[in-house]
């Protein structure tokens, strides 16, 4: 194994340990000492890879965001209808988000709204989400399934709606969450105004 591969492996292991520690104690209460102790490493080992506790937390958030995107992509693999893709995207995103405690806390408890590098994470997270949504909306418009003229604006509006839906995750009952998210998704897909069939 090359020296670079060994370094990457060690960094990944530290991120995994930090995920557990942050999930257990929260960002504010966790210290670099806590992470080092749980990893069985000297504190200096962490500073070899990361500048600060915040830097470690951002690495944890990036890993969890990658896990979330992977789960969404896997959920969409066999779905061809843009409407079904959008529904699956929204439900998978919201339900799986709750299983990623650090991203969930960061998105819902203000860490990403203060003047720190967490803001950069949120901006990148939002950019990737809007790009994903834009592709679904664009394909749906091409197939004459969505009556949307500007897929970029539509993606921004949908992403904003999803941010607003994040509060639903505070409900502990997973079935209730799925039902609520499904109901909101119906409104997003089909609107509020009754139409003649």
C-alpha positions as CSV (number, residue, x, y, z in Angstrom):
1,X,0.0,0.0,0.0
2,X,1.4,3.4,-1.0
3,X,2.1,6.1,1.6
4,X,-0.7,8.2,0.1
5,X,-3.2,5.4,0.3
6,X,-2.3,4.8,3.9
7,X,-2.8,8.5,4.7
8,X,-6.2,8.5,2.9
9,X,-7.2,5.4,4.9
10,X,-6.2,6.9,8.2
11,X,-8.0,10.1,7.3
12,X,-11.2,8.2,6.4
13,X,-11.0,6.2,9.6
14,X,-10.7,9.4,11.6
15,X,-13.7,10.8,9.8
16,X,-15.7,7.6,10.6
17,X,-14.8,7.9,14.3
18,X,-15.6,11.6,14.3
19,X,-19.0,10.8,12.7
20,X,-19.9,8.6,15.7
21,X,-18.6,11.1,18.3
22,X,-20.4,14.1,16.8
23,X,-23.6,12.1,16.5
24,X,-23.4,11.1,20.1
25,X,-22.4,14.4,21.7
26,X,-23.3,17.0,19.1
27,X,-21.0,19.6,17.5
28,X,-20.8,22.0,20.4
29,X,-20.0,19.5,23.1
30,X,-17.5,17.4,21.1
31,X,-13.9,18.2,21.5
32,X,-10.9,17.2,19.4
33,X,-9.7,15.4,22.5
34,X,-12.9,13.3,22.4
35,X,-12.3,12.3,18.8
36,X,-8.6,11.5,19.4
37,X,-9.4,9.4,22.4
38,X,-12.1,7.4,20.6
39,X,-9.8,6.9,17.7
40,X,-6.9,5.8,20.0
41,X,-4.7,8.5,18.5
42,X,-2.8,11.5,19.7
43,X,-4.5,14.8,19.3
44,X,-1.6,15.8,17.0
45,X,-2.6,13.0,14.6
46,X,-5.9,14.8,14.0
47,X,-4.2,18.1,13.4
48,X,-2.0,16.4,10.8
49,X,-5.2,16.0,8.6
50,X,-7.5,18.8,9.9
51,X,-7.0,22.4,11.0
52,X,-9.7,22.5,13.6
53,X,-12.8,20.8,15.1
54,X,-14.9,22.7,12.5
55,X,-12.7,21.3,9.7
56,X,-13.3,17.8,11.0
57,X,-17.0,18.4,11.2
58,X,-17.1,19.7,7.6
59,X,-15.3,16.5,6.5
60,X,-18.0,14.5,8.4
61,X,-20.8,16.5,6.7
62,X,-19.2,15.9,3.3
63,X,-19.0,12.2,3.9
64,X,-22.7,12.0,5.0
65,X,-23.8,14.2,2.1
66,X,-22.0,11.7,-0.3
67,X,-23.8,8.8,1.4
68,X,-27.1,10.7,1.0
69,X,-26.5,11.4,-2.7
70,X,-25.6,7.7,-3.2
71,X,-28.8,6.5,-1.6
72,X,-30.8,8.9,-3.8
73,X,-29.0,7.7,-7.0
74,X,-29.6,4.1,-6.0
75,X,-33.3,4.7,-5.3
76,X,-33.6,6.3,-8.8
77,X,-31.8,3.6,-10.8
78,X,-34.8,1.8,-12.2
79,X,-37.2,4.8,-12.4
80,X,-37.7,6.3,-15.8
81,X,-40.7,8.6,-15.3
82,X,-39.6,12.2,-14.3
83,X,-42.6,12.5,-12.0
84,X,-41.8,9.3,-10.2
85,X,-38.1,10.3,-10.1
86,X,-39.0,13.6,-8.5
87,X,-41.3,11.9,-5.9
88,X,-38.7,9.3,-5.1
89,X,-36.0,11.9,-4.9
90,X,-37.9,14.0,-2.4
91,X,-39.0,11.1,-0.2
92,X,-35.6,9.4,-0.2
93,X,-33.8,12.6,0.5
94,X,-36.1,13.5,3.4
95,X,-36.3,10.0,5.0
96,X,-32.6,9.2,4.6
97,X,-31.5,12.6,5.9
98,X,-32.9,11.6,9.3
99,X,-30.5,8.6,9.2
100,X,-27.5,10.9,8.9
101,X,-27.5,12.6,12.2
102,X,-24.7,15.1,11.6
103,X,-26.0,16.4,8.3
104,X,-29.5,16.5,9.8
105,X,-28.4,18.5,12.8
106,X,-26.3,20.8,10.7
107,X,-29.1,21.5,8.3
108,X,-31.8,22.0,10.9
109,X,-30.0,23.6,13.8
110,X,-28.3,26.6,12.3
111,X,-24.7,25.4,12.1
112,X,-24.7,26.2,8.4
113,X,-26.2,29.6,8.8
114,X,-23.5,31.2,11.0
115,X,-20.5,32.9,9.6
116,X,-18.2,29.8,9.4
117,X,-17.1,27.4,6.7
118,X,-20.4,25.5,7.3
119,X,-22.0,28.1,5.1
120,X,-19.7,26.9,2.2
121,X,-20.8,23.3,2.8
122,X,-24.5,24.4,2.7
123,X,-23.9,26.4,-0.5
124,X,-22.2,23.4,-2.2
125,X,-24.9,21.0,-0.9
126,X,-27.6,23.3,-2.3
127,X,-25.8,23.7,-5.6
128,X,-25.6,20.0,-6.2
129,X,-29.2,19.5,-5.1
130,X,-30.4,22.2,-7.5
131,X,-28.4,20.6,-10.3
132,X,-29.9,17.2,-9.7
133,X,-33.4,18.6,-9.5
134,X,-32.8,20.8,-12.6
135,X,-32.0,17.6,-14.6
136,X,-35.2,15.9,-13.5
137,X,-37.3,19.0,-14.3
138,X,-35.6,19.5,-17.7
139,X,-36.2,15.9,-18.7
140,X,-39.8,16.1,-17.5
141,X,-40.3,19.3,-19.6
142,X,-38.8,17.6,-22.7
143,X,-41.2,14.7,-22.3
144,X,-44.1,17.1,-21.8
145,X,-44.8,15.8,-18.3
146,X,-43.9,19.0,-16.4
147,X,-45.4,22.3,-17.5
148,X,-42.3,24.3,-16.5
149,X,-40.6,26.9,-18.7
150,X,-37.5,27.5,-16.6
151,X,-36.0,24.3,-15.1
152,X,-33.3,26.3,-13.3
153,X,-35.8,28.5,-11.5
154,X,-38.0,25.5,-10.8
155,X,-35.0,23.6,-9.3
156,X,-34.3,26.6,-7.0
157,X,-37.9,26.8,-5.9
158,X,-38.0,23.0,-5.2
159,X,-34.8,23.1,-3.3
160,X,-36.1,25.9,-1.2
161,X,-39.3,23.9,-0.5
162,X,-37.2,20.9,0.6
163,X,-35.3,23.1,3.0
164,X,-38.7,24.2,4.5
165,X,-39.7,20.5,4.8
166,X,-36.7,19.7,6.9
167,X,-38.6,20.6,10.0
168,X,-40.9,17.5,9.4
169,X,-38.0,15.4,10.4
170,X,-38.3,16.4,14.0
171,X,-41.3,14.0,14.1
172,X,-40.0,10.7,15.5
173,X,-42.5,8.3,13.8
174,X,-41.0,7.3,10.5
175,X,-44.3,6.3,9.0
176,X,-45.8,9.7,9.9
177,X,-42.8,11.4,8.3
178,X,-43.3,9.4,5.0
179,X,-47.0,10.2,5.0
180,X,-46.4,13.9,5.6
181,X,-43.6,14.1,3.0
182,X,-45.7,12.2,0.5
183,X,-48.6,14.7,1.1
184,X,-46.3,17.7,0.6
185,X,-44.8,16.0,-2.5
186,X,-48.3,15.7,-4.0
187,X,-48.8,19.4,-3.6
188,X,-45.5,20.1,-5.2
189,X,-46.2,17.8,-8.1
190,X,-49.9,18.5,-8.7
191,X,-50.5,21.9,-7.1
192,X,-53.4,23.1,-5.0
193,X,-55.9,24.3,-7.7
194,X,-58.4,21.7,-8.8
195,X,-58.4,21.0,-12.5
196,X,-61.1,19.6,-14.8
197,X,-60.2,16.2,-16.1
